[in-house]
Each structure stands twice: as structure tokens, then as C-alpha cells.
Amino acid sequence: MDSYFDSRMLQNNHQMYSQSQSQSQTQTQTQTQSQSHLIAQRNDAIRTSKGKSVDASVKASWDPKSTEIFIRLCVVEVNNGNRPGTHFNRIGWNNLIQNFHMATGRKYTRTQLKNRWDALKKDWGIWSKLMRGETGLGWNHERGTVDATPEWWTRKLQETPEAAKFRERGPLLVYEQEILFSDVVATGASAWAPSSGVMPEHMQDEDDTRICV
């Protein structure tokens, strides 16, 4: 009898051990699969993140309202001394990124904002070239550009064909852009900003103070 019970106990112990081993192996496999899944997810996230960073996240979209906000914010940084040369310093760019995000909800990168700055500066150079040496012209407030005859435009566009877009709509916030670019755009002469609806003989100092921020 004793040997019988001993034999049964050994069999039961063996079965329990086998079941325990099987459960342990199953748990190990489950943990391994779970870890593999997490690693795969992490790698996918890293690849996605890298892809976004290379693609500069979302493409910047600009409309007149957001462009005006950007211009006014740039004027603030210029007045605060954060543009020591032709471009903003690190403090200036950081302020622009944060303040533009707060004002528009658009979280653009420094590169995206700089691209807009460069585009505005290029357009201002074209505008300055168009208006170089011109005096006595009126200003069309409705269209935001000079009030000139068709003959004047024909003559000027022969000299500066890339300025054709300004025939229907002039630069946004010309006073503010004069502050931003008058000393960084080499044109041989400053562009004028409208004053009382008529182009002045010379740029007036008080124009620099007419800013809305």
C-alpha cells in the first residue's frame, strides 16, 4: 500500500511539475510576444517621428491675416533689439515661434517662419525697385497699392516685370515692412509708404512710429 501511494504521489508531483513548466513557458512566450509588440510599436513611432521631422511637420499655410500677425510680431522683435543684423537672433526667433503660435494656433518651426521672412523681404525688394525715384503718386486705400495710370504701370512693368502682382494689391502693412526691410534690402533707395493718400517727396521719420501691434 505504501509503495502504491508513494507511486501515485510521484505521478501527481510529476504532473504538477509538468503543468507548472508548461504554464511558465506559456507566460514566457506571452511576455516575449508582448515585448516584441512593444518594440515594434516603438520602432514604428520612431520611424514616424523621423519622417515628420524630415518633412518639417505640417506644411506652412499663409493667408493675409496670419501674414499681418507675423509682420507685426517681427516689428516687436526689431524694436526689442532682437534683430542685430539682417536676421533675428535666437531670442527673437524663439519669441516669434511662441507668440505666433499663441496668436494663430499654428506651431510653425523656425525654418518655416524664416522662409516667410525671406519671401516678404524678396517682395519688399521688388516693391522698392518698382517705386524707386517715384514721387507724387496717389494711394488707392481700397486695393492697398499706388494709384497710377495704365501708362505708368506699362512703363514700370517693362523695367520690373516681377512687380505685376502689385498692380492689383500692394504689400501688406507697408509702414511695418518699411521698418523691417528698409535697412536690409539693397535697392539704392527706400520704398515709400502712403502718407495721407499721396506719396511723399521723402520718407518721413514719423512713419516709423505708425505701428499697430
C-alpha positions as CSV (number, residue, x, y, z in Angstrom):
1,M,0.0,0.0,0.0
2,D,2.7,2.4,1.0
3,S,4.5,1.8,-2.3
4,Y,1.3,2.4,-4.2
5,F,0.6,5.7,-2.5
6,D,4.2,6.7,-3.0
7,S,3.9,5.9,-6.7
8,R,0.7,8.0,-7.0
9,M,2.3,10.9,-5.2
10,L,5.2,10.8,-7.5
11,Q,2.9,10.8,-10.6
12,N,0.9,13.7,-9.2
13,N,4.0,15.7,-8.4
14,H,5.3,15.0,-11.9
15,Q,2.0,16.1,-13.5
16,M,2.0,19.3,-11.3
17,Y,5.6,20.0,-12.3
18,S,4.9,19.5,-16.0
19,Q,1.8,21.7,-15.8
20,S,3.9,24.4,-13.9
21,Q,6.6,24.2,-16.6
22,S,4.0,24.4,-19.3
23,Q,2.4,27.5,-17.7
24,S,5.8,29.1,-17.2
25,Q,6.7,28.5,-20.9
26,T,3.3,30.0,-22.0
27,Q,3.8,33.0,-19.8
28,T,7.4,33.4,-21.1
29,Q,6.1,33.2,-24.7
30,T,3.4,35.7,-23.9
31,Q,5.8,38.1,-22.3
32,T,8.2,37.7,-25.2
33,Q,5.4,38.4,-27.7
34,S,4.3,41.4,-25.7
35,Q,7.8,42.8,-25.6
36,S,8.2,42.2,-29.3
37,H,5.0,44.0,-30.0
38,L,6.0,47.0,-27.8
39,I,9.4,47.1,-29.5
40,A,7.7,47.1,-32.9
41,Q,5.4,49.9,-31.9
42,R,8.3,51.9,-30.5
43,N,10.2,51.5,-33.8
44,D,7.2,52.5,-35.8
45,A,6.8,55.6,-33.6
46,I,10.5,56.4,-34.1
47,R,10.2,56.0,-37.9
48,T,7.1,58.1,-38.0
49,S,8.7,60.8,-35.8
50,K,11.7,60.9,-38.0
51,G,9.6,61.0,-41.1
52,K,7.7,64.0,-39.7
53,S,10.8,65.8,-38.7
54,V,12.3,65.4,-42.1
55,D,9.1,66.6,-43.7
56,A,9.1,69.7,-41.4
57,S,5.8,68.5,-39.9
58,V,2.8,70.2,-41.5
59,K,3.3,72.5,-44.5
60,A,3.0,76.1,-43.5
61,S,-0.1,77.8,-44.8
62,W,-0.2,81.6,-45.1
63,D,-3.1,84.0,-45.6
64,P,-3.3,87.8,-45.3
65,K,-4.4,87.6,-41.6
66,S,-1.6,85.3,-40.5
67,T,0.9,87.2,-42.5
68,E,-0.1,90.5,-40.9
69,I,0.2,88.9,-37.5
70,F,3.7,87.7,-38.4
71,I,4.8,91.1,-39.7
72,R,3.6,92.9,-36.5
73,L,5.4,90.3,-34.3
74,C,8.5,90.9,-36.3
75,V,8.3,94.6,-35.7
76,V,8.1,94.0,-32.0
77,E,11.3,91.9,-32.0
78,V,13.1,94.5,-34.1
79,N,12.1,97.2,-31.7
80,N,13.3,95.0,-28.8
81,G,16.7,94.7,-30.4
82,N,16.4,91.1,-31.3
83,R,17.5,91.6,-35.0
84,P,21.1,92.7,-34.6
85,G,21.8,92.2,-38.3
86,T,19.7,91.1,-41.3
87,H,18.0,88.3,-39.4
88,F,16.7,87.7,-35.9
89,N,18.9,86.3,-33.1
90,R,17.9,83.1,-31.2
91,I,15.8,85.0,-28.7
92,G,14.0,86.8,-31.5
93,W,13.2,83.5,-33.3
94,N,12.1,81.8,-30.1
95,N,9.8,84.7,-29.3
96,L,8.3,84.7,-32.8
97,I,7.7,80.9,-32.7
98,Q,5.9,81.2,-29.3
99,N,4.0,84.4,-30.0
100,F,2.9,83.3,-33.4
101,H,1.6,80.0,-32.0
102,M,-0.3,81.9,-29.3
103,A,-1.8,84.3,-31.8
104,T,-2.8,81.9,-34.5
105,G,-2.7,78.4,-33.0
106,R,-0.2,77.4,-35.7
107,K,3.0,75.9,-34.3
108,Y,5.5,76.6,-37.1
109,T,9.2,75.9,-37.0
110,R,11.9,78.5,-37.2
111,T,12.6,77.3,-40.7
112,Q,9.0,77.9,-41.8
113,L,8.9,81.3,-40.2
114,K,12.3,82.2,-41.8
115,N,11.0,81.1,-45.2
116,R,8.1,83.6,-44.8
117,W,10.5,86.3,-43.7
118,D,12.7,85.7,-46.7
119,A,9.7,85.7,-49.0
120,L,8.5,89.0,-47.6
121,K,11.9,90.5,-47.9
122,K,12.2,89.4,-51.5
123,D,8.8,91.0,-52.3
124,W,9.8,94.2,-50.5
125,G,12.9,94.4,-52.7
126,I,10.6,94.2,-55.8
127,W,8.3,96.8,-54.4
128,S,11.2,99.1,-53.6
129,K,12.6,98.7,-57.1
130,L,9.1,99.5,-58.5
131,M,8.8,102.7,-56.5
132,R,12.4,103.9,-56.8
133,G,12.6,107.6,-57.8
134,E,8.8,108.0,-58.0
135,T,7.1,111.0,-56.4
136,G,3.6,112.5,-56.4
137,L,1.6,109.3,-57.0
138,G,-1.7,108.8,-55.1
139,W,-2.6,105.8,-53.0
140,N,-5.6,103.5,-53.5
141,H,-6.7,102.6,-50.0
142,E,-9.2,100.0,-51.2
143,R,-6.6,98.0,-53.1
144,G,-3.7,98.9,-50.9
145,T,-1.4,100.0,-53.8
146,V,-0.4,103.1,-55.8
147,D,-3.0,104.9,-57.7
148,A,-1.3,105.3,-61.1
149,T,-2.2,105.5,-64.8
150,P,-2.1,102.4,-67.1
151,E,0.7,104.1,-68.9
152,W,2.7,104.4,-65.7
153,W,2.2,100.7,-65.0
154,T,3.2,99.7,-68.5
155,R,6.4,101.6,-68.3
156,K,7.3,100.4,-64.8
157,L,6.5,96.7,-65.5
158,Q,8.8,96.8,-68.5
159,E,11.5,97.7,-66.1
160,T,10.4,95.4,-63.3
161,P,8.0,92.7,-64.7
162,E,8.0,90.8,-61.4
163,A,6.1,93.7,-59.8
164,A,3.0,92.9,-61.8
165,K,1.3,91.4,-58.7
166,F,1.4,94.8,-57.0
167,R,-0.8,96.4,-59.7
168,E,-3.9,94.8,-58.0
169,R,-2.7,94.6,-54.4
170,G,0.3,96.2,-52.8
171,P,2.4,94.8,-49.9
172,L,0.6,94.2,-46.6
173,L,1.3,96.7,-43.8
174,V,3.7,98.9,-45.8
175,Y,4.7,101.0,-42.8
176,E,5.7,98.0,-40.8
177,Q,7.5,96.4,-43.7
178,E,9.4,99.6,-44.2
179,I,10.7,99.2,-40.6
180,L,11.6,95.6,-41.2
181,F,13.3,95.8,-44.5
182,S,14.4,99.4,-45.3
183,D,17.9,98.7,-44.0
184,V,18.3,95.1,-45.2
185,V,17.1,95.4,-48.8
186,A,19.7,96.9,-51.1
187,T,17.8,98.8,-53.7
188,G,19.6,102.1,-53.9
189,A,16.5,103.9,-52.5
190,S,13.9,103.4,-49.9
191,A,10.4,102.3,-50.8
192,W,7.8,104.8,-49.9
193,A,4.8,104.2,-47.7
194,P,1.5,106.0,-48.3
195,S,1.0,109.2,-46.3
196,S,-2.4,110.9,-46.4
197,G,-3.1,109.2,-49.7
198,V,-0.2,110.9,-51.5
199,M,3.3,109.7,-51.9
200,P,5.7,112.0,-50.0
201,E,8.8,113.5,-51.5
202,H,10.9,111.7,-48.9
203,M,10.2,109.1,-46.3
204,Q,9.2,110.9,-43.1
205,D,10.7,109.9,-39.7
206,E,7.2,109.7,-38.2
207,D,6.3,106.8,-40.5
208,D,8.5,104.5,-38.4
209,T,6.2,105.1,-35.4
210,R,3.0,104.2,-37.1
211,I,2.8,100.6,-36.0
212,C,-0.1,98.5,-34.8
213,V,1.0,95.5,-32.7
